[in-house]
Amino acid sequence: MKAISQEGNHLIWKNQSDPVLKEDEVIINIKASAVNRADLLQRSGNYPIPEGASPILGLECAGEIEEIGDKVISDFRKGDQVCALLAGGGYAERVSVPAGQVVKIPKGFSFEQAAALPEVYATAYFNLYMEANLAEGETALIHAGASGVGTAAIQICKVKGNPCFVTAGNKEKISRCIELGAEGGTVRTEENFVQAVNEWTNNNGVDVILDPVGANYLDDNLNSLSLEGRLVMIGLMGGAETSINLALMLMKRLRIIGSTLRNQPISTKTRIMYILGEYLWPFLESGDIKPIIDTIITIEEAEKAHELIASNKTFGKVVLKVN
């Protein structure tokens, strides 16, 4: 098969070894994949590959089932159109993945649309509703609201009955986030989000914060949380080390949750993908939720796709078309 190979600072589409099918996995003939910031981190050497995962970039894909392992218990058939959450291997023509991390694509969706779903919707749902236990009626602050995870989180919050507020890089992005369902937002480079959040919540603070930034936002995040609020940290774009006001944590009974999806056990990923297929896919098929795609580009231009993500100018996903 062909796959993206990292050679120095370049991403090259070239022949590589075919994936080996394990008895509890399926092989997918990939039609589309998508870019995530974790791909850029792995490429730069700042995101270790989980043990046993493919070293090839790519954390999600859509395509057709080509082979099925002997111990796969499901209704999958060869030729089924599916999308999958991967630990690696998405920038390729084929990938082998545990069957539990695979779901049939929503009805009426193209492969490119379906490839924009698994990683960001799994990340948003897992962290908001399974890690932070966001309950109906509670409020959320979504940092990087214009990102793939952000646009997914906004829409999930809307259909689940959770008012949300966002931060993003400019006013146009804030406006687009509000169109997706956010109730308000603030430009991260121009305004203090603590003040904006307090005004939005009548000084009560938000119940849950979803944050890919890390150190630079920690103090402001804690000051933006309500009593018994939860901060879920899913990235460290703003640094890994900072001081913390423990007295504030004690007084407000706050919780900080560190979370990554990629190295979760297969059983957890299986549960997440089942929930997405059962409870979110109907909203996708009805149009109440939609994949937000900024750009579709061929897999051979993966390097250009990475540059787009690194520019911070995109809104939603950058999708890689295969074959």
C-alpha positions in Angstrom: 0.0 0.0 0.0 0.9 3.7 -0.1 1.1 5.8 3.0 2.6 9.0 4.3 6.3 8.6 5.4 8.0 11.3 7.4 11.4 11.9 6.0 13.2 14.7 7.7 10.9 17.7 7.7 8.9 16.3 4.8 5.8 14.1 4.4 6.1 11.8 1.4 3.4 9.6 -0.1 5.2 6.3 -0.9 5.0 2.5 -0.8 5.0 1.0 2.7 4.1 -2.4 4.2 0.5 -3.4 4.4 -1.1 -3.6 7.8 -1.4 -7.0 9.5 -4.9 -8.1 10.4 -5.4 -9.2 14.0 -8.2 -11.5 14.9 -10.3 -8.8 16.7 -9.7 -6.1 14.0 -10.9 -5.1 10.6 -8.9 -3.7 7.7 -10.4 -0.6 6.2 -9.7 0.5 2.6 -9.3 4.2 3.4 -11.1 6.8 1.2 -10.5 9.8 3.5 -8.6 10.8 6.6 -8.3 14.1 8.5 -5.6 16.2 10.3 -5.5 16.7 14.0 -3.1 18.8 16.1 -1.8 15.6 17.6 -0.4 14.7 14.1 1.6 17.9 14.1 2.9 17.1 17.6 3.8 13.6 16.7 5.6 14.9 13.6 7.7 17.3 15.7 8.6 14.5 18.2 6.4 15.9 21.0 3.7 13.2 21.1 5.0 9.6 21.8 3.3 6.9 19.8 1.4 4.5 22.1 2.8 1.0 22.4 1.6 -1.2 19.6 0.2 1.7 17.5 1.0 2.3 13.9 3.8 4.9 13.5 2.0 6.3 10.5 0.3 9.6 11.2 -3.5 9.8 11.3 -6.1 9.3 14.1 -9.2 8.8 12.1 -10.4 7.7 8.7 -13.4 6.7 6.6 -13.6 4.0 4.0 -14.8 0.5 3.2 -14.2 -2.7 5.1 -11.8 -4.9 3.2 -11.2 -7.8 5.7 -12.7 -8.9 9.0 -10.7 -10.7 11.7 -11.8 -14.2 12.8 -12.9 -13.2 16.3 -14.8 -10.0 15.3 -18.3 -10.2 16.7 -20.4 -7.6 14.8 -22.7 -7.3 11.8 -19.9 -5.8 9.7 -19.7 -7.1 6.1 -17.0 -6.6 3.5 -17.7 -3.4 1.6 -19.5 -1.7 4.5 -18.9 2.1 4.5 -17.5 3.0 7.9 -15.4 5.5 9.9 -13.0 4.7 12.6 -11.1 6.1 15.6 -7.4 5.2 15.3 -4.4 5.1 17.5 -2.4 5.8 14.3 -2.2 4.8 10.6 -4.8 7.0 9.0 -2.6 8.7 6.4 -2.6 5.5 4.3 -4.5 3.4 1.8 -5.3 0.7 4.4 -5.4 0.4 8.2 -6.1 -2.4 10.6 -8.2 -1.2 13.6 -10.1 -2.9 16.6 -13.6 -3.5 15.4 -15.1 -1.8 18.4 -13.6 1.5 17.2 -15.4 1.3 13.9 -19.0 2.5 13.2 -21.0 2.7 10.0 -21.0 6.2 8.5 -24.1 8.3 9.0 -26.7 7.9 6.2 -26.1 10.2 3.3 -22.6 11.2 4.3 -19.6 11.2 1.9 -16.3 9.6 3.0 -14.8 13.1 3.4 -17.6 14.2 5.7 -17.4 10.9 7.7 -13.6 11.2 8.1 -14.2 14.6 9.9 -16.2 12.9 12.7 -14.4 10.2 14.8 -11.5 12.0 16.6 -13.2 15.3 17.3 -16.6 14.0 18.3 -15.1 11.3 20.4 -12.8 13.8 22.1 -15.6 16.3 22.7 -18.2 13.8 24.0 -15.7 11.8 26.1 -14.3 14.8 27.9 -17.4 16.8 28.4 -19.8 14.0 29.3 -17.8 11.0 30.5 -14.8 12.7 32.2 -16.4 16.0 33.4 -20.0 14.5 33.8 -21.6 17.6 32.3 -25.2 17.4 33.3 -28.3 18.7 31.4 -28.6 22.5 32.0 -25.1 23.0 33.2 -22.9 25.5 31.3 -19.6 25.0 29.5 -16.7 27.1 28.3 -15.1 25.8 25.1 -11.6 27.1 24.4 -10.5 27.1 20.7 -14.1 27.1 19.7 -13.2 27.2 15.9 -11.1 24.1 16.1 -12.4 20.6 15.0 -13.0 19.6 18.7 -14.4 23.0 19.4 -17.0 23.0 16.6 -18.0 19.5 17.6 -18.3 20.4 21.3 -20.5 23.4 20.5 -22.9 21.3 18.5 -23.0 18.5 21.1 -23.7 21.0 23.9 -26.6 22.5 21.9 -28.4 19.2 21.3 -27.7 18.0 24.9 -29.1 21.2 26.5 -25.9 22.7 27.7 -25.4 26.5 27.1 -21.8 27.2 26.1 -19.5 30.1 25.7 -16.3 30.0 23.5 -13.0 31.7 23.0 -11.5 31.9 19.5 -8.9 33.9 17.5 -11.1 36.6 15.9 -14.6 38.0 15.7 -15.5 36.2 12.5 -14.7 32.9 14.2 -16.8 33.9 17.2 -19.7 34.7 14.9 -19.5 31.4 13.2 -19.3 29.6 16.6 -22.5 31.4 17.6 -24.2 30.3 14.4 -23.3 26.7 15.4 -25.0 27.1 18.8 -22.7 28.9 21.2 -24.4 31.6 23.2 -21.5 34.0 23.2 -17.7 34.2 22.9 -14.6 36.3 23.3 -11.6 36.9 21.1 -8.7 35.3 23.0 -6.1 37.9 21.9 -8.2 41.0 22.6 -10.4 40.4 25.7 -10.2 38.8 29.1 -12.3 35.7 29.0 -12.8 35.7 32.8 -14.6 38.9 32.8 -16.7 37.9 29.7 -17.6 34.5 31.3 -18.6 36.2 34.6 -20.9 38.6 32.7 -22.4 35.7 30.7 -23.1 33.7 33.9 -24.1 36.6 36.2 -20.9 36.0 38.2 -21.7 32.3 38.8 -19.0 30.9 36.6 -19.3 27.9 34.2 -19.7 24.3 35.4 -17.2 22.8 32.9 -14.2 24.1 30.9 -12.8 22.2 27.9 -9.2 23.4 27.4 -6.4 22.5 24.9 -4.2 25.4 26.0 -2.8 24.4 29.4 -0.5 26.5 31.5 -1.2 29.9 30.1 -4.9 29.6 30.9 -4.8 27.8 34.2 -5.3 30.7 36.6 -8.0 32.3 34.4 -9.8 29.0 34.0 -10.0 28.4 37.8 -11.4 31.9 38.2 -14.0 31.2 35.5 -15.3 28.0 37.2 -18.4 27.8 39.3 -18.6 26.2 42.7 -17.7 22.5 42.1 -16.6 23.3 38.6 -14.5 20.9 36.5 -11.6 21.8 34.2 -10.7 19.2 31.6 -7.3 19.7 30.1 -6.9 18.0 26.7 -3.8 19.8 25.4 -0.7 21.9 26.3 -0.6 24.4 23.5 0.2 27.2 26.0 2.7 25.3 28.1 3.0 22.5 30.6 4.2 24.2 33.8 2.7 26.9 35.9 1.8 27.8 39.5 -1.6 27.0 40.9 -3.9 28.7 43.5 -4.7 25.7 45.7 -6.7 27.8 48.1 -9.1 28.7 45.3 -9.4 25.0 44.4 -10.3 24.2 48.0 -12.7 27.0 48.5 -14.6 26.4 45.3 -14.2 22.5 45.5 -12.8 22.5 42.0 -11.6 19.5 40.0 -8.8 19.5 37.3 -9.0 16.5 35.0 -6.1 15.6 32.7 -7.2 13.7 29.7 -5.9 12.2 26.4 -8.0 10.0 24.1 -5.3 8.3 22.0 -3.9 6.1 24.8 -7.2 5.1 26.3 -7.8 1.3 26.4 -9.7 -0.3 23.5 -12.7 -1.0 25.8 -13.1 2.8 26.5 -12.8 3.7 22.9 -15.3 1.0 22.0 -17.8 2.4 24.5 -17.3 6.0 23.2 -17.8 4.9 19.5 -20.9 3.0 20.5 -22.4 6.0 22.2 -21.6 8.2 19.1 -23.2 5.8 16.7 -26.3 5.3 18.9 -26.9 8.8 20.2 -25.1 11.3 18.1 -25.4 9.8 14.6 -29.2 10.4 14.5 -28.5 14.2 15.0 -26.0 14.0 12.1 -28.5 12.3 9.9 -31.2 14.8 10.7 -28.9 17.8 10.1 -29.0 19.1 13.7 -25.3 18.4 13.9 -22.9 18.6 11.0 -19.2 18.1 10.3 -17.5 21.4 9.9 -14.9 21.1 7.2 -12.6 24.0 6.3 -10.6 22.4 3.5 -10.5 19.1 1.6 -7.1 18.3 0.1 -5.4 15.2 -1.4 -3.3 12.9 0.8 -0.3 13.7 -1.4 -0.5 17.3 -0.1 -0.5 16.3 3.6 2.4 18.7 4.3 0.2 21.6 3.0 -2.6 20.4 5.2 -0.3 20.5 8.3 0.6 24.1 7.3 -3.0 25.0 7.2 -3.7 23.7 10.7 -0.5 25.3 12.1 -1.6 28.7 10.7 -4.6 28.9 13.1 -6.6 30.3 10.2 -8.9 27.3 9.7 -12.5 26.8 11.0 -13.2 23.2 11.6 -11.4 20.3 10.0 -8.9 19.8 7.3 -9.7 16.5 5.5 -7.3 14.4 3.4 -8.8 12.7 0.4 -7.3 9.3 -0.5 -7.4 7.8 -4.0 
